[in-house]
Amino acid sequence: MPIYEYKCNTCKKDFETLVMGRTKPQCPGCDSQDLSRLMSTCGFVSKSATQGGAPQVKKSAGASGCGTCASSNCGSCGMG
């Protein structure tokens, strides 16, 4: 059961929701089902020990496909 990000085409609200089976999601703001699914980034945190024993943390979220964009959501600027 994946979590998807959507933008409501009626009220323009961005939201995410858990989609179960063939359930059609609806906007929590206006109950519309006229939605566009947004491209979202996969985020994870990986911890591993270094030679000194201190944890080394690597994060994948926040990488943007645009050189001038600081957003982690490519749908936020209309380019995605």
N, C-alpha and C positions, 0 to 999 in steps of 0.2 A: 504494500500500500504506500505508494510514493506521495511525497508532498510536492505540489506544484505551485508556481507563482503565476498570478493572473493580473490583468488590468481590465477593469470593467469598462466596456465601450459606452455605457449609459451615463454613469456618474464619474468616470475616470479614476476611481479608487484602485490603488495597487494593494494586493493581499496575497496570502498564501493559504492553501488549504490541503488537507489530507483527502486523497481521492480513493474511495473504496470501490473495487469492482467496476461496474459500468455506471456508477452514480455520476450524474451531470452536476458539476459545481455551480453555485450561484453566489453572487456578490453579497457579502455580509452587510453592505451599506444600503443597497436598494433592492435586493433579491432578484436582480436581473440575471439571466443566463447568457446574455450577449457579452462574451468574454474573449479576450485574447490571451493565449498562454505566453508568458515571458521566458526568455532564455535566462537561466540562472547559473551561477557558478557553484561548483562543488567545493565545499570547505571541509578541511580536516586538520587536525593537529597531530603531529608525529613527534614522539619524544624518544630519544635514544641517549645513552650515556657516552660521554667523551672519555678520553684517556684519564683525565683528572677526576672523573666520577660525577661531574656536574652535568645536569641534563641539557641536551641540545634540542631546541624546539624549532620545528619547521612548520609553517602555515601555508596552505594553498589558497585560501580565500583572499579576495581583494585584488587579484591580478586583473587588469582591465585590458580589453582588446584594442582600445583606442589610446593613442599616445598622449592626448591632452585630457583624458577623462580620469577622474579619481574614483568614480563609482565602481562598486562591485556588481552592479546590476546593469547589464547592457541595454535593457529595455527602458532605463530611466532617461536617456537622452534622445530617444527616437532613432538611433542608429542601428539598434539590434534587430 
